[in-house]
Amino acid sequence: MFRLTEQCASGRMVLKLEGRCSVDVVSELEAGWQSATLKAGEHGICVDLSDVLMVDDAARRQLARMHRDGARFVSRGCLMRELIREITRPSIGD
């Protein structure tokens, strides 16, 4: 199961992800990101990973693209914090 919802909190767009982020939902994640980007304008987007259970490699790559496009992430728990650390780490040559 996967769910993506948009919320507006304190003038900031929040994309809340829940469940399993896998290759099966990457297109939905990308569409949600594009929609939120249009709505948020210059206010930025926060991606809430607090209720994500797992992230496969395809979804991890999509989250990394979102980070490069300006997403900020919030989470709870060791695994999601480590995921955020990995996808927000500058690559060699950046």
Secondary structure, DSSP 8 states (H G I E B T S, - for coil): -EEEEEEEETTEEEEEEEEEE-GGGHHHHHHHHHHHHHHHGGG-EEEEEEEEEEE-HHHHHHHHHHHHTT-EEE--SHHHHHHHHHHHS--TT-
